[in-house]
Amino acid sequence: MPKKKYHVCLSQDERKALLDLISKGSTTAKSIMHANVLLVADENSSSGRKSESEIAELYHVNKQTVHTIRKVYSEKGLEAAVGRKKRETPPVQPKITGEVEAKIIAISCSTPPAGRSKWSLRLLADKAVELQYIDSISHEAVGRLLKKRTQTTSS
């Protein structure tokens, strides 16, 4: 099976955008390196097309990196080749919301159960689960929550 080649043929506008990106230097080093690789790999440039090995050696990157940049440019365009890849999955939502925090703090401010002089972290965690404020919570998470609240109120 022949190896598929990914050609980089930059238009004048794309070339100008990459040169602007490099000259400003206000973006990430990775984006600047990708822009440089694309400029050198451009088949329309006056210096001619360089091989992936030559480009990799020139910018001190792996040949696979150069290959990937060329591939992404060919398949998805300039923005995808230079910019960061967007997340496919959203970040995990925190289990303990502000409402749950407020309810746990309210429990800790209430009178402790019979036979206890004060609330322990384990008792608070068990009570929050018992009252169905949250599916499950560790006593350590309750401790962090309360510690966070006492630090913000005392400052």
DSSP file (Angstrom, degrees, kcal/mol; ACC not computed):
  #  RESIDUE AA STRUCTURE BP1 BP2  ACC     N-H-->O    O-->H-N    N-H-->O    O-->H-N    TCO  KAPPA ALPHA  PHI   PSI    X-CA   Y-CA   Z-CA
    1    1 A M              0   0    0      0, 0.0     3,-0.1     0, 0.0     2,-0.0   0.000 360.0 360.0 360.0 122.9    0.0    0.0    0.0
    2    2 A P        -     0   0    0      0, 0.0     2,-0.3     0, 0.0     0, 0.0  -0.342 360.0-106.3 -69.0 147.4    1.6    3.3   -1.1
    3    3 A K        -     0   0    0      1,-0.1     2,-0.3    -2,-0.0     0, 0.0  -0.550  33.3-122.2 -74.7 131.9    2.2    5.9    1.6
    4    4 A K        -     0   0    0     -2,-0.3     2,-0.4    -3,-0.1    -1,-0.1  -0.585  24.4-145.5 -77.0 132.6   -0.2    8.8    1.4
    5    5 A K        -     0   0    0     -2,-0.3     2,-0.6    65,-0.0    -1,-0.0  -0.797   1.2-148.1-101.0 141.2    1.5   12.2    1.0
    6    6 A Y        -     0   0    0     -2,-0.4     2,-0.3     2,-0.0    65,-0.1  -0.938  16.1-152.5-110.7 116.6    0.1   15.3    2.6
    7    7 A H        -     0   0    0     -2,-0.6     2,-0.6    64,-0.1    35,-0.1  -0.678   5.7-154.0 -94.1 140.4    0.9   18.4    0.5
    8    8 A V        +     0   0    0     33,-0.5    35,-3.1    -2,-0.3     2,-0.5  -0.940  21.9 165.5-113.9 107.7    1.2   21.9    2.0
    9    9 A C        -     0   0    0     -2,-0.6     2,-0.2    33,-0.2    33,-0.1  -0.867  20.4-160.7-123.3  94.1    0.3   24.5   -0.6
   10   10 A L        -     0   0    0     -2,-0.5     2,-0.1    28,-0.2    34,-0.1  -0.510   9.6-135.4 -80.0 140.4   -0.2   27.8    1.3
   11   11 A S     >  -     0   0    0     -2,-0.2     4,-2.6     1,-0.1     5,-0.2  -0.395  32.0-102.7 -81.0 169.8   -2.0   30.7   -0.3
   12   12 A Q  H  > S+     0   0    0      1,-0.2     4,-2.4     2,-0.2     5,-0.2   0.890 123.7  50.7 -61.4 -39.2   -0.6   34.2   -0.1
   13   13 A D  H  > S+     0   0    0      2,-0.2     4,-2.4     1,-0.2    -1,-0.2   0.913 111.5  46.9 -65.7 -42.7   -3.2   35.0    2.7
   14   14 A E  H  > S+     0   0    0      2,-0.2     4,-2.4     1,-0.2    -2,-0.2   0.916 112.4  50.3 -64.8 -42.3   -2.2   31.9    4.7
   15   15 A R  H  X S+     0   0    0     -4,-2.6     4,-2.3     1,-0.2    -2,-0.2   0.917 111.6  48.0 -61.6 -43.5    1.5   32.7    4.3
   16   16 A K  H  X S+     0   0    0     -4,-2.4     4,-2.5     2,-0.2    -1,-0.2   0.902 110.6  51.8 -64.3 -41.4    1.0   36.3    5.5
   17   17 A A  H  X S+     0   0    0     -4,-2.4     4,-2.2     1,-0.2    -2,-0.2   0.899 111.1  47.5 -62.7 -40.8   -1.1   35.1    8.5
   18   18 A L  H  X S+     0   0    0     -4,-2.4     4,-2.2     2,-0.2    -2,-0.2   0.904 111.7  49.7 -67.5 -41.1    1.6   32.6    9.5
   19   19 A L  H  X S+     0   0    0     -4,-2.3     4,-2.6     2,-0.2    -2,-0.2   0.895 111.6  49.3 -64.6 -39.3    4.3   35.3    9.1
   20   20 A D  H  X S+     0   0    0     -4,-2.5     4,-2.1     2,-0.2     5,-0.2   0.916 109.8  52.0 -63.3 -42.7    2.3   37.7   11.2
   21   21 A L  H  X S+     0   0    0     -4,-2.2     4,-1.3     1,-0.2     6,-0.3   0.904 114.1  43.1 -60.1 -43.0    1.8   35.0   13.9
   22   22 A I  H  < S+     0   0    0     -4,-2.2    -2,-0.2     1,-0.2    -1,-0.2   0.908 113.2  50.7 -70.8 -42.9    5.5   34.3   14.0
   23   23 A S  H  < S+     0   0    0     -4,-2.6    -2,-0.2     1,-0.2    -1,-0.2   0.834 108.2  51.8 -69.9 -31.9    6.6   38.0   14.0
   24   24 A K  H  < S-     0   0    0     -4,-2.1    -1,-0.2    -5,-0.2    -2,-0.2   0.905  82.3-163.9 -71.3 -40.2    4.3   39.0   16.8
   25   25 A G     <  +     0   0    0     -4,-1.3    -3,-0.1    -5,-0.2    -4,-0.1   0.688  51.3 119.3  67.5  17.8    5.5   36.3   19.1
   26   26 A S        +     0   0    0     -5,-0.3     2,-0.2     2,-0.1    -1,-0.1   0.296  57.3  74.9 -99.3  10.3    2.5   36.7   21.4
   27   27 A T  S    S-     0   0    0     -6,-0.3     5,-0.0     1,-0.2     0, 0.0  -0.507  96.6 -64.7-110.9-177.5    1.2   33.2   20.9
   28   28 A T     >  -     0   0    0     -2,-0.2     4,-2.0     1,-0.1    -1,-0.2  -0.286  39.6-121.5 -69.7 153.9    2.3   29.8   22.3
   29   29 A A  H  > S+     0   0    0      1,-0.2     4,-2.5     2,-0.2     5,-0.2   0.853 113.6  57.5 -62.0 -35.2    5.7   28.4   21.3
   30   30 A K  H  > S+     0   0    0      2,-0.2     4,-2.5     1,-0.2    -1,-0.2   0.916 106.2  48.1 -63.0 -43.4    3.9   25.4   19.9
   31   31 A S  H  > S+     0   0    0      2,-0.2     4,-2.4     1,-0.2    -1,-0.2   0.897 112.0  49.6 -64.9 -40.0    1.8   27.5   17.6
   32   32 A I  H  X S+     0   0    0     -4,-2.0     4,-2.5     2,-0.2    -2,-0.2   0.912 111.4  49.0 -65.0 -42.2    4.9   29.4   16.4
   33   33 A M  H  X S+     0   0    0     -4,-2.5     4,-2.4     2,-0.2    -2,-0.2   0.913 111.4  49.4 -63.6 -42.5    6.8   26.1   15.8
   34   34 A H  H  X S+     0   0    0     -4,-2.5     4,-2.3     2,-0.2    -2,-0.2   0.902 110.9  50.6 -63.0 -40.7    3.8   24.7   13.8
   35   35 A A  H  X S+     0   0    0     -4,-2.4     4,-2.3     2,-0.2    -2,-0.2   0.917 110.4  49.3 -63.4 -43.0    3.7   27.9   11.7
   36   36 A N  H  X S+     0   0    0     -4,-2.5     4,-2.3     2,-0.2     5,-0.2   0.917 110.3  50.6 -61.4 -43.7    7.4   27.7   11.0
   37   37 A V  H  X S+     0   0    0     -4,-2.4     4,-2.3     1,-0.2    -1,-0.2   0.915 110.9  49.0 -61.4 -43.3    7.0   24.0   10.0
   38   38 A L  H  X S+     0   0    0     -4,-2.3     4,-0.8     1,-0.2    -1,-0.2   0.902 110.0  51.3 -64.6 -40.3    4.2   24.9    7.6
   39   39 A L  H  < S+     0   0    0     -4,-2.3     3,-0.5     1,-0.2    -1,-0.2   0.907 113.8  43.6 -63.6 -41.1    6.1   27.8    6.1
   40   40 A V  H  < S+     0   0    0     -4,-2.3    10,-0.7     1,-0.2    -1,-0.2   0.847 113.5  51.6 -72.4 -33.2    9.1   25.5    5.4
   41   41 A A  H  < S+     0   0    0     -4,-2.3   -33,-0.5    -5,-0.2    -1,-0.2   0.565  81.2 122.2 -80.3  -7.6    6.9   22.7    4.1
   42   42 A D    ><  -     0   0    0     -4,-0.8     3,-0.8    -3,-0.5   -33,-0.2  -0.352  51.8-157.3 -61.3 126.0    5.1   25.0    1.7
   43   43 A E  T 3  S+     0   0    0    -35,-3.1     6,-0.2     1,-0.2   -34,-0.2   0.662  90.6  59.8 -78.2 -16.6    5.5   23.7   -1.9
   44   44 A N  T 3  S+     0   0    0    -36,-0.3    -1,-0.2     4,-0.1   -35,-0.1   0.485  81.2 113.0 -88.3  -3.5    4.8   27.2   -3.3
   45   45 A S  S X  S-     0   0    0     -3,-0.8     3,-0.8    -6,-0.1     4,-0.1  -0.266  75.3-122.8 -70.9 158.2    7.8   28.8   -1.5
   46   46 A S  T 3  S+     0   0    0      1,-0.2    -1,-0.1     2,-0.1     3,-0.1   0.786 109.1  58.6 -71.0 -27.6   10.7   30.1   -3.5
   47   47 A S  T 3  S-     0   0    0      1,-0.2    -1,-0.2     3,-0.0    -4,-0.0   0.571 109.7-123.2 -80.2  -7.2   13.2   27.8   -1.7
   48   48 A G    <   -     0   0    0     -3,-0.8     2,-0.3    -6,-0.1    -1,-0.2  -0.054  38.6 -49.7  86.4 167.0   11.4   24.7   -2.7
   49   49 A R        -     0   0    0     -6,-0.2     2,-0.3    -4,-0.1    -8,-0.1  -0.558  51.3-151.2 -81.3 136.8    9.9   21.9   -0.6
   50   50 A K        -     0   0    0    -10,-0.7     2,-0.1    -2,-0.3    -2,-0.0  -0.721  21.8-107.1-102.2 157.6   12.0   20.3    2.1
   51   51 A S     >  -     0   0    0     -2,-0.3     4,-2.2     1,-0.1     5,-0.2  -0.331  29.5-109.7 -76.9 164.4   11.6   16.7    3.2
   52   52 A E  H  > S+     0   0    0      1,-0.2     4,-2.6     2,-0.2     5,-0.2   0.865 119.5  54.4 -62.3 -36.3   10.1   15.8    6.6
   53   53 A S  H  > S+     0   0    0      2,-0.2     4,-2.2     1,-0.2    -1,-0.2   0.915 108.6  47.7 -64.1 -43.4   13.5   14.8    7.8
   54   54 A E  H  > S+     0   0    0      2,-0.2     4,-2.2     1,-0.2    -2,-0.2   0.910 113.8  47.0 -64.8 -42.4   15.1   18.1    6.9
   55   55 A I  H  X S+     0   0    0     -4,-2.2     4,-2.2     2,-0.2    -2,-0.2   0.919 111.4  51.5 -65.6 -43.4   12.3   20.1    8.6
   56   56 A A  H  X>S+     0   0    0     -4,-2.6     5,-2.2     1,-0.2     4,-0.5   0.902 112.8  45.5 -60.5 -41.9   12.5   17.9   11.7
   57   57 A E  H  <5S+     0   0    0     -4,-2.2     3,-0.5     3,-0.2    -1,-0.2   0.882 110.4  54.6 -68.7 -38.0   16.2   18.5   11.9
   58   58 A L  H  <5S+     0   0    0     -4,-2.2    -2,-0.2     1,-0.2    -1,-0.2   0.882 119.9  30.6 -63.3 -40.5   15.8   22.2   11.3
   59   59 A Y  H  <5S-     0   0    0     -4,-2.2    -1,-0.2    -5,-0.1    -2,-0.2   0.276 107.7-118.2-105.8   9.9   13.3   22.7   14.1
   60   60 A H  T  <5S+     0   0    0     -4,-0.5     2,-0.3    -3,-0.5    -3,-0.2   0.909  71.6 124.0  55.5  48.1   14.6   20.0   16.5
   61   61 A V      < -     0   0    0     -5,-2.2    -1,-0.2    -6,-0.2     2,-0.1  -0.811  67.2 -87.0-127.0 171.2   11.4   18.0   16.4
   62   62 A N     >  -     0   0    0     -2,-0.3     4,-1.5     1,-0.1     3,-0.5  -0.455  31.6-121.7 -76.7 151.2   10.5   14.4   15.6
   63   63 A K  H  > S+     0   0    0      1,-0.2     4,-2.5     2,-0.2     5,-0.2   0.856 114.3  59.6 -59.2 -34.8    9.7   13.5   12.0
   64   64 A Q  H  > S+     0   0    0      1,-0.2     4,-2.7     2,-0.2    -1,-0.2   0.852 100.6  55.2 -63.8 -34.2    6.3   12.3   13.2
   65   65 A T  H  > S+     0   0    0     -3,-0.5     4,-2.4     2,-0.2    -1,-0.2   0.933 109.3  46.0 -63.4 -45.9    5.5   15.8   14.4
   66   66 A V  H  X S+     0   0    0     -4,-1.5     4,-2.3     1,-0.2    -2,-0.2   0.919 113.0  50.5 -62.4 -43.8    6.2   17.3   11.0
   67   67 A H  H  X S+     0   0    0     -4,-2.5     4,-2.5     1,-0.2    -2,-0.2   0.917 110.7  49.1 -60.4 -43.9    4.1   14.6    9.4
   68   68 A T  H  X S+     0   0    0     -4,-2.7     4,-2.8     2,-0.2     5,-0.2   0.903 109.8  50.9 -64.7 -42.1    1.2   15.2   11.8
   69   69 A I  H  X S+     0   0    0     -4,-2.4     4,-2.3     1,-0.2    -1,-0.2   0.926 112.9  46.1 -61.6 -44.5    1.3   19.0   11.2
   70   70 A R  H  X S+     0   0    0     -4,-2.3     4,-2.4     2,-0.2    -2,-0.2   0.903 113.2  50.1 -63.7 -41.0    1.2   18.4    7.4
   71   71 A K  H  X S+     0   0    0     -4,-2.5     4,-2.4     2,-0.2     5,-0.3   0.931 111.2  47.4 -63.9 -47.1   -1.6   15.9    7.7
   72   72 A V  H  X>S+     0   0    0     -4,-2.8     4,-3.2     1,-0.2     5,-0.8   0.904 112.1  50.7 -63.7 -41.0   -3.7   18.1    9.9
   73   73 A Y  H  X5S+     0   0    0     -4,-2.3     4,-1.3    -5,-0.2    -1,-0.2   0.935 112.6  46.6 -61.2 -44.9   -3.2   21.0    7.5
   74   74 A S  H  <5S+     0   0    0     -4,-2.4    -2,-0.2     1,-0.2    -1,-0.2   0.878 123.4  32.9 -65.1 -38.5   -4.2   18.9    4.5
   75   75 A E  H  <5S+     0   0    0     -4,-2.4    -2,-0.2    -5,-0.2    -1,-0.2   0.844 135.5  16.9 -89.4 -35.6   -7.3   17.5    6.2
   76   76 A K  H  <5S-     0   0    0     -4,-3.2     4,-0.3    -5,-0.3    -3,-0.2   0.544 100.9-118.0-122.1 -10.0   -8.5   20.2    8.5
   77   77 A G     X< -     0   0    0     -4,-1.3     4,-1.5    -5,-0.8    -1,-0.2  -0.373  42.7 -51.1 101.9-179.5   -6.9   23.5    7.4
   78   78 A L  H  > S+     0   0    0      1,-0.2     4,-1.9     2,-0.2     5,-0.3   0.904 125.7  53.8 -66.3 -46.8   -4.6   26.2    8.7
   79   79 A E  H  > S+     0   0    0      1,-0.2     4,-3.0     2,-0.2    -1,-0.2   0.903 111.0  46.6 -58.1 -43.3   -6.4   26.9   12.0
   80   80 A A  H  4 S+     0   0    0     -4,-0.3    -1,-0.2     1,-0.2    -2,-0.2   0.850 112.0  51.4 -68.7 -33.7   -6.4   23.3   13.1
   81   81 A A  H  < S+     0   0    0     -4,-1.5    -1,-0.2    -9,-0.2    -2,-0.2   0.814 123.0  28.3 -74.1 -29.8   -2.8   22.8   12.2
   82   82 A V  H  < S+     0   0    0     -4,-1.9    -2,-0.2    -5,-0.1   -48,-0.2   0.825 113.8  64.3 -99.1 -39.4   -1.6   25.9   14.1
   83   83 A G  S  < S-     0   0    0     -4,-3.0     2,-0.2    -5,-0.3     0, 0.0  -0.139  91.4 -82.3 -84.0 178.1   -4.1   26.2   16.9
   84   84 A R        -     0   0    0      1,-0.1     2,-0.3    -2,-0.0    -1,-0.1  -0.477  44.8-108.0 -79.1 150.5   -5.0   23.9   19.8
   85   85 A K        -     0   0    0     -2,-0.2     2,-0.1     1,-0.1    -1,-0.1  -0.607  36.5-119.0 -76.9 135.3   -7.3   21.0   19.4
   86   86 A K        -     0   0    0     -2,-0.3     2,-0.1     1,-0.1    -1,-0.1  -0.438  33.4 -96.6 -74.3 148.8  -10.7   21.5   21.0
   87   87 A R        -     0   0    0      1,-0.1    -1,-0.1    -2,-0.1     0, 0.0  -0.404  25.1-157.2 -64.1 138.0  -11.9   19.2   23.8
   88   88 A E  S    S+     0   0    0      1,-0.1    -1,-0.1    -2,-0.1    -2,-0.0   0.815  80.7  40.5 -85.0 -33.3  -14.1   16.4   22.6
   89   89 A T  S    S-     0   0    0      3,-0.0    -1,-0.1     1,-0.0     3,-0.1  -0.910  90.7-114.8-115.4 143.8  -15.7   15.8   26.0
   90   90 A P        -     0   0    0      0, 0.0     3,-0.1     0, 0.0    -2,-0.1  -0.332  44.1 -89.2 -70.3 158.7  -16.7   18.5   28.4
   91   91 A P        -     0   0    0      0, 0.0     2,-0.3     0, 0.0    -4,-0.0  -0.302  51.8 -93.2 -65.1 154.6  -14.9   18.8   31.7
   92   92 A V        -     0   0    0     -3,-0.1     3,-0.1     1,-0.1    -3,-0.0  -0.519  41.3-122.4 -71.7 128.9  -16.4   16.8   34.5
   93   93 A Q        -     0   0    0     -2,-0.3    -1,-0.1     1,-0.1     2,-0.1  -0.440  33.9 -99.1 -69.0 143.5  -18.8   18.8   36.6
   94   94 A P        -     0   0    0      0, 0.0    -1,-0.1     0, 0.0     3,-0.0  -0.387  22.5-143.1 -65.2 142.1  -17.9   19.1   40.3
   95   95 A K  S    S+     0   0    0      1,-0.2     2,-0.9    -2,-0.1     5,-0.1   0.867  89.1  62.2 -73.1 -36.8  -19.9   16.7   42.4
   96   96 A I  S    S-     0   0    0      4,-0.1    -1,-0.2    38,-0.1     2,-0.1  -0.812  75.3-171.2 -96.2 106.7  -20.2   19.1   45.3
   97   97 A T     >  -     0   0    0     -2,-0.9     4,-2.4     1,-0.1     5,-0.2  -0.341  40.0 -98.9 -88.4 173.4  -22.1   22.2   44.1
   98   98 A G  H  > S+     0   0    0      1,-0.2     4,-2.4     2,-0.2     5,-0.2   0.855 123.8  55.0 -61.0 -35.8  -22.7   25.4   46.0
   99   99 A E  H  > S+     0   0    0      2,-0.2     4,-2.0     1,-0.2    -1,-0.2   0.923 108.9  46.5 -64.9 -44.2  -26.1   24.2   47.1
  100  100 A V  H  > S+     0   0    0      2,-0.2     4,-2.4     1,-0.2     5,-0.2   0.906 111.3  52.9 -64.5 -42.0  -24.7   21.0   48.6
  101  101 A E  H  X S+     0   0    0     -4,-2.4     4,-2.6     1,-0.2     5,-0.2   0.934 108.8  49.8 -57.2 -46.7  -21.9   23.0   50.3
  102  102 A A  H  X S+     0   0    0     -4,-2.4     4,-2.2     1,-0.2    -1,-0.2   0.888 110.9  49.2 -61.8 -39.3  -24.5   25.3   51.9
  103  103 A K  H  X S+     0   0    0     -4,-2.0     4,-2.1     2,-0.2    -1,-0.2   0.894 111.4  48.5 -68.5 -39.2  -26.5   22.4   53.2
  104  104 A I  H  X S+     0   0    0     -4,-2.4     4,-2.4     2,-0.2    -2,-0.2   0.902 111.9  49.4 -67.4 -40.3  -23.5   20.7   54.7
  105  105 A I  H  X S+     0   0    0     -4,-2.6     4,-1.4    -5,-0.2    -2,-0.2   0.897 109.4  52.6 -63.8 -39.1  -22.4   23.9   56.4
  106  106 A A  H  X S+     0   0    0     -4,-2.2     4,-0.9    -5,-0.2    -2,-0.2   0.904 109.0  49.6 -63.0 -40.8  -25.9   24.4   57.7
  107  107 A I  H >< S+     0   0    0     -4,-2.1     3,-0.9     1,-0.2    -2,-0.2   0.926 108.7  52.6 -62.3 -43.9  -25.8   20.8   59.2
  108  108 A S  H 3< S+     0   0    0     -4,-2.4    11,-0.3     1,-0.3    -1,-0.2   0.781 108.9  50.6 -66.0 -24.7  -22.4   21.6   60.8
  109  109 A C  H 3< S+     0   0    0     -4,-1.4    -1,-0.3    -3,-0.2    -2,-0.2   0.643  98.0  85.8 -84.8 -15.6  -23.9   24.7   62.4
  110  110 A S  S << S-     0   0    0     -3,-0.9     9,-0.2    -4,-0.9    -3,-0.0  -0.211  98.3 -75.1 -78.7 174.5  -26.9   22.8   63.8
  111  111 A T        -     0   0    0      1,-0.1    -1,-0.2     7,-0.1     3,-0.1  -0.478  54.6-113.2 -71.0 140.0  -26.9   21.0   67.1
  112  112 A P        -     0   0    0      0, 0.0     3,-0.1     0, 0.0     4,-0.1  -0.216  41.9 -82.2 -69.9 164.2  -25.0   17.7   67.0
  113  113 A P    >   -     0   0    0      0, 0.0     3,-1.8     0, 0.0     5,-0.0  -0.170  63.1 -74.4 -63.5 161.2  -26.8   14.3   67.4
  114  114 A A  T 3  S+     0   0    0      1,-0.3     3,-0.1    -3,-0.1    -3,-0.0  -0.272 121.1  25.5 -57.9 138.1  -27.7   13.0   70.8
  115  115 A G  T 3  S+     0   0    0      1,-0.3     2,-0.4    -3,-0.1    -1,-0.3   0.429 104.0  98.8  87.6  -0.6  -24.7   11.7   72.7
  116  116 A R    <   -     0   0    0     -3,-1.8    -1,-0.3     1,-0.1     3,-0.1  -0.930  57.5-157.6-120.7 144.0  -22.2   13.9   70.8
  117  117 A S  S    S-     0   0    0     -2,-0.4     2,-0.3     1,-0.2    -1,-0.1   0.760  80.8  -1.4 -88.2 -26.4  -20.7   17.2   71.8
  118  118 A K  S    S-     0   0    0     -7,-0.1     2,-0.3    -5,-0.0    -1,-0.2  -0.966  84.3 -84.6-154.0 168.2  -19.9   18.3   68.3
  119  119 A W        -     0   0    0     -2,-0.3     2,-0.2   -11,-0.3   -11,-0.0  -0.595  37.1-151.9 -76.7 132.8  -20.2   17.1   64.6
  120  120 A S     >  -     0   0    0     -2,-0.3     4,-2.4     1,-0.1     5,-0.2  -0.648  27.8-111.9 -94.3 163.7  -17.4   14.9   63.3
  121  121 A L  H  > S+     0   0    0     -2,-0.2     4,-2.3     1,-0.2     5,-0.2   0.884 119.0  51.0 -63.5 -38.1  -16.5   14.9   59.7
  122  122 A R  H  > S+     0   0    0      2,-0.2     4,-2.7     1,-0.2    -1,-0.2   0.900 109.4  50.1 -66.3 -40.4  -17.8   11.4   59.3
  123  123 A L  H  > S+     0   0    0      2,-0.2     4,-2.5     1,-0.2    -2,-0.2   0.915 111.0  49.4 -64.1 -41.5  -21.1   12.2   60.9
  124  124 A L  H  X S+     0   0    0     -4,-2.4     4,-2.3     2,-0.2    -2,-0.2   0.919 112.2  47.8 -62.7 -43.2  -21.5   15.2   58.6
  125  125 A A  H  X S+     0   0    0     -4,-2.3     4,-1.8     1,-0.2    -2,-0.2   0.928 113.7  47.1 -63.5 -44.9  -20.7   13.1   55.6
  126  126 A D  H  X S+     0   0    0     -4,-2.7     4,-2.6     1,-0.2    -2,-0.2   0.888 112.1  50.3 -63.6 -39.7  -23.2   10.4   56.7
  127  127 A K  H  X S+     0   0    0     -4,-2.5     4,-2.6     2,-0.2    -1,-0.2   0.887 107.9  52.8 -67.5 -39.3  -25.9   12.9   57.4
  128  128 A A  H  <>S+     0   0    0     -4,-2.3     5,-2.6     2,-0.2     6,-0.8   0.886 114.1  43.2 -63.9 -38.2  -25.5   14.6   54.0
  129  129 A V  H ><5S+     0   0    0     -4,-1.8     3,-1.3     3,-0.2    -2,-0.2   0.907 112.6  52.8 -71.5 -41.9  -26.0   11.2   52.3
  130  130 A E  H 3<5S+     0   0    0     -4,-2.6    -2,-0.2     1,-0.3    -1,-0.2   0.885 110.3  47.1 -61.1 -40.2  -28.8   10.3   54.7
  131  131 A L  T 3<5S-     0   0    0     -4,-2.6    -1,-0.3    -5,-0.1    -2,-0.2   0.420 114.4-122.2 -82.1   2.4  -30.7   13.5   53.8
  132  132 A Q  T < 5S+     0   0    0     -3,-1.3    -3,-0.2     2,-0.2     3,-0.1   0.820  70.5 135.1  60.4  37.2  -30.0   12.8   50.1
  133  133 A Y  S   <S+     0   0    0     -5,-2.6     2,-0.3     1,-0.3    -4,-0.2   0.788  81.3   5.5 -75.5 -28.8  -28.2   16.1   49.5
  134  134 A I  S    S-     0   0    0     -6,-0.8    -1,-0.3     1,-0.1    -2,-0.2  -0.983  71.5-122.2-153.0 151.6  -25.5   14.0   47.6
  135  135 A D  S    S-     0   0    0     -2,-0.3     2,-0.3     1,-0.3    -1,-0.1   0.945  91.7 -15.0 -64.4 -49.2  -25.2   10.4   46.5
  136  136 A S        +     0   0    0     -3,-0.1     2,-0.3    -4,-0.0    -1,-0.3  -0.987  62.3 174.7-154.6 148.9  -21.9    9.9   48.3
  137  137 A I        -     0   0    0     -2,-0.3     2,-0.2    -3,-0.1    -8,-0.1  -0.969  24.9-127.4-155.9 141.9  -19.2   12.0   49.9
  138  138 A S     >  -     0   0    0     -2,-0.3     4,-1.7     1,-0.1     3,-0.1  -0.534  23.5-120.4 -89.3 158.4  -16.1   11.2   51.9
  139  139 A H  H  > S+     0   0    0      1,-0.2     4,-2.1     2,-0.2    -1,-0.1   0.809 114.8  59.2 -66.0 -27.7  -15.3   12.7   55.3
  140  140 A E  H  > S+     0   0    0      2,-0.2     4,-2.4     1,-0.2    -1,-0.2   0.886 103.3  50.4 -67.5 -38.8  -12.1   14.2   53.7
  141  141 A A  H  > S+     0   0    0      2,-0.2     4,-2.3     1,-0.2    -2,-0.2   0.885 109.7  50.9 -65.6 -38.3  -14.2   16.1   51.2
  142  142 A V  H  X S+     0   0    0     -4,-1.7     4,-2.6     2,-0.2     5,-0.2   0.913 109.6  51.4 -64.1 -41.8  -16.3   17.5   54.0
  143  143 A G  H  X S+     0   0    0     -4,-2.1     4,-2.5     2,-0.2    -2,-0.2   0.912 110.6  47.3 -61.1 -44.3  -13.1   18.5   55.8
  144  144 A R  H  X S+     0   0    0     -4,-2.4     4,-2.6     2,-0.2    -1,-0.2   0.908 111.6  51.8 -62.8 -41.7  -11.8   20.3   52.7
  145  145 A L  H  X S+     0   0    0     -4,-2.3     4,-1.8     1,-0.2    -2,-0.2   0.934 113.7  42.4 -60.7 -48.1  -15.1   22.0   52.2
  146  146 A L  H  X S+     0   0    0     -4,-2.6     4,-2.2     2,-0.2    -1,-0.2   0.879 114.0  51.6 -68.9 -37.7  -15.3   23.3   55.8
  147  147 A K  H  X S+     0   0    0     -4,-2.5     4,-2.0    -5,-0.2    -1,-0.2   0.906 108.6  51.8 -65.0 -41.0  -11.6   24.3   55.8
  148  148 A K  H  X S+     0   0    0     -4,-2.6     4,-1.6     1,-0.2    -1,-0.2   0.897 111.2  47.9 -61.3 -41.1  -12.1   26.2   52.6
  149  149 A R  H  X S+     0   0    0     -4,-1.8     4,-1.6     1,-0.2    -2,-0.2   0.871 110.6  49.4 -70.8 -37.5  -15.0   28.1   54.1
  150  150 A T  H  X S+     0   0    0     -4,-2.2     4,-1.5     1,-0.2    -1,-0.2   0.847 110.2  52.3 -72.3 -31.3  -13.3   29.0   57.4
  151  151 A Q  H  X S+     0   0    0     -4,-2.0     4,-1.0    -5,-0.2    -2,-0.2   0.884 110.5  47.0 -69.8 -37.7  -10.2   30.3   55.5
  152  152 A T  H  < S+     0   0    0     -4,-1.6    -2,-0.2     1,-0.2    -1,-0.2   0.828 113.8  47.2 -75.2 -30.6  -12.3   32.6   53.3
  153  153 A T  H  < S+     0   0    0     -4,-1.6    -1,-0.2     1,-0.2    -2,-0.2   0.804 112.2  48.7 -81.3 -28.2  -14.3   34.0   56.2
  154  154 A S  H  <        0   0    0     -4,-1.5    -1,-0.2     1,-0.2    -2,-0.2   0.689 360.0 360.0 -84.4 -17.7  -11.3   34.7   58.5
  155  155 A S     <        0   0    0     -4,-1.0    -1,-0.2    -5,-0.1    -2,-0.1   0.474 360.0 360.0 -79.2 360.0   -9.3   36.5   55.7
